[in-house]
Amino acid sequence: MIFWDEVIALQVPNLIQAVRWDIFEENFISFLLDKMNFSNDLLNKINWKTFLTYVMDKCGDTLKSNTEVPQPASNPKLLPYFKGLHITKERFNEFVG
């Protein structure tokens, strides 16, 4: 999916297959603010907290203590790891597909 590769994986397709939820959420909101016209009354009626919670429930997953997900970084060899709530490219694509 173009959104994931360009916005989440920092334009390095297939580099990042999963990211921390907070990184996804921040990039997703930035994408929406950049691409959508929020002067539309319909968009102002959306409960964004409920919407993002719904996306998290459908696409997010909590990592077990022995699972690590790389965080985006400019140098893929230096990717730090994180344990906790994350979202995968596969689950996101299933959700929007």
Secondary structure as GFF3:
##gff-version 3
##sequence-region A 1 97
A	DSSP	alpha_helix	2	3	.	.	.	ID=ss1
A	DSSP	pi_helix	4	8	.	.	.	ID=ss2
A	DSSP	beta_strand	18	20	.	.	.	ID=ss3
A	DSSP	alpha_helix	21	35	.	.	.	ID=ss4
A	DSSP	alpha_helix	41	44	.	.	.	ID=ss5
A	DSSP	alpha_helix	48	59	.	.	.	ID=ss6
A	DSSP	beta_strand	60	62	.	.	.	ID=ss7
A	DSSP	beta_strand	69	70	.	.	.	ID=ss8
A	DSSP	three_ten_helix	76	78	.	.	.	ID=ss9
A	DSSP	beta_strand	81	82	.	.	.	ID=ss10
A	DSSP	beta_strand	85	88	.	.	.	ID=ss11
A	DSSP	alpha_helix	89	96	.	.	.	ID=ss12
###
